[in-house]
Amino acid sequence: MSEEPEIEIPSNLDEAVLALRKMMPSDTTAEWAAQSRQEATTVAHMGIGMWLRNNWGLWGGSVLREFFEKEFRLDHADDMSGLILDALWCDLNEKPRQTAARWAEFKAHWKERAAWGG
């Protein structure tokens, strides 16, 4: 029986983006980068985004989660993976990261959801 290799969890956003760039095959990154930011991050949410949430401890207990809680005051794993995916897309397309704008979108989403009673 073979053991799966231990997954190294990045400790911040820059490390997370770098790790993803190393993991993704070049044809996949080129295809992903060619999509609009919205399309790329939405499609990736349930694929690589889920992998990030489950394997990098974004639901709890990892140094990366602690980074997002401290630096961005985020407490939902979906938002954390969303920031990582958004930063990756921006880097691949040589565009400035829109981290503050994305953070504001997440906060507005949760505020609106709370107003709905959800």
C-alpha angles and dihedrals in degrees: 000000000000122000120228113242116259112258115235110219117215117232100217144013096272092051090047092053092046091050091050092049089054093047099047119082112242094244090053093049091048092050092045094047091051091064123083114270091249094048095045096049094042094051092045094050095086095034119040089003091061090046090053093049094048101037102035094050097246091149089061149312103046134113088234092057089048089052092054092045092051102037100036104017088234119153103174121084092215090061092048094052088044091057091049093050092045092050090049092051091049092049093048090051093043091240126137114266114255095208097142092048092048090048090053090050091053093048091049090049093054093043090052092045090052089052088056089054092248 
